[in-house]
């Protein structure tokens, strides 16, 4: 799966258990020549993976991801404290 923004997160969470799932940095794939379509993209990514030219991005395990998400939500809900108030 090619990582673009945060759209990969729900798909990764669904596929993480039953499959070996990799998220790959799109900068490592952009140099592939040819016309860009979804079919060509997926074929090109599969070829690069078969030849060992891609490496997975670091994705923490599920408990760590859930803790990070909870922390991010908390920082959005609670305003930062202002010293002296």
For each residue, the residues with C-beta under 8 A, 3 or more apart:
1: 8 11 12 21 22 23 24
2: 8 23 24 26 29 41 45
3: 8 23 24 25 26 57
4: 7 8 26
5: 8
6: 9
7: 4 10 11
8: 1 2 3 4 5 11 12 23
9: 6 12 13
10: 7 13 14
11: 1 7 8 14 15
12: 1 8 9 15 16 21 23 59
13: 9 10 16 62 65
14: 10 11
15: 11 12 18 19 21
16: 12 13 19 21 62
17:
18: 15
19: 15 16
20:
21: 1 12 15 16
22: 1 49 54 56 57
23: 1 2 3 8 12 56 57 59
24: 1 2 3 28 29 45 54 55 56 57
25: 3 28 29 57
26: 2 3 4 29 30
27: 30
28: 24 25 31 53 54 55
29: 2 24 25 26 32 41 44 45 48 54
30: 26 27
31: 28
32: 29 44 48
33:
34: 40 44
35: 40
36: 40 41
37: 40 41
38: 41 42
39: 42 43
40: 34 35 36 37 43 44
41: 2 29 36 37 38 44 45
42: 38 39 45 46
43: 39 40 46 47
44: 29 32 34 40 41 47 48
45: 2 24 29 41 42 48 49 54
46: 42 43 49 50
47: 43 44 50 51
48: 29 32 44 45 51 53 54
49: 22 45 46 52 53 54
50: 46 47
51: 47 48
52: 49
53: 28 48 49
54: 22 24 28 29 45 48 49
55: 24 28
56: 22 23 24 59
57: 3 22 23 24 25
58:
59: 12 23 56 65
60: 64 65 68
61: 64 65
62: 13 16 65 66
63: 66 67
64: 60 61 67 68
65: 13 59 60 61 62 68 69
66: 62 63 69 70
67: 63 64 70 71
68: 60 64 65 71 72
69: 65 66 72 73
70: 66 67 73 74
71: 67 68 74 75
72: 68 69 75 76
73: 69 70 76 77
74: 70 71 77 78
75: 71 72 78
76: 72 73
77: 73 74
78: 74 75
79:
80:
81: 85
82: 85
83:
84:
85: 81 82
